[in-house]
Amino acid sequence: MPLLQMKEIWTPLKLVGVKFFKSDDRSIFIKVMNQRRRKLKF
């Protein structure tokens, strides 16, 4: 699996532990608290 470069997207949900990331191929990932990153399905 190739390495993905991800950039964190700032949202107000970050204040409660929900983080969003955007990868190089424009996929969106979500991370809730200490869980692993999961790809959002559109």
Helices and strands as residue ranges (DSSP letters): E 6-9, G 12-16, E 18-23, E 28-32, E 38-39
